[in-house]
Amino acid sequence: MTEGYINIKPEIEFINTENKLIQVSLKDGRKLIIPLDKFKSIKKLNIEQRKKIQIIGADAFTFDDCAEVYHLEQLLGSYTNYKHN
């Protein structure tokens, strides 16, 4: 019997960027916690700018004051399994 998150595509529900971390809650209950050090362009934003997050579709996000769009594969580190459309 195979258990776990097999064949479940992750979808973003909520993002928090406080405490020098990116915390992403997925709709399937998983939570990702990544140090902001891995994302220098986000780390450059001040606290108020980081609060202005826009979730794009099910698997991407950006900030009002940032030109870059970030995708889940950048957080999960597995482009082949989680590449955006």
HELIX and SHEET records of a PDB file:
HELIX    1   1 LEU A   36  LYS A   38  5                                   3    
HELIX    2   2 LYS A   40  LYS A   43  1                                   4    
HELIX    3   3 ILE A   47  ARG A   50  1                                   4    
HELIX    4   4 LEU A   72  LEU A   76  1                                   5    
HELIX    5   5 TYR A   79  TYR A   82  1                                   4    
SHEET    1   A 3 ILE A  12  ASN A  16  0                                        
SHEET    2   A 3 LEU A  21  LEU A  26 -1                                        
SHEET    3   A 3 LYS A  31  PRO A  35 -1                                        
SHEET    1   B 3 ILE A  53  ILE A  56  0                                        
SHEET    2   B 3 ALA A  60  PHE A  63 -1                                        
SHEET    3   B 3 TYR A  70  HIS A  71 -1                                        
END                                                                             
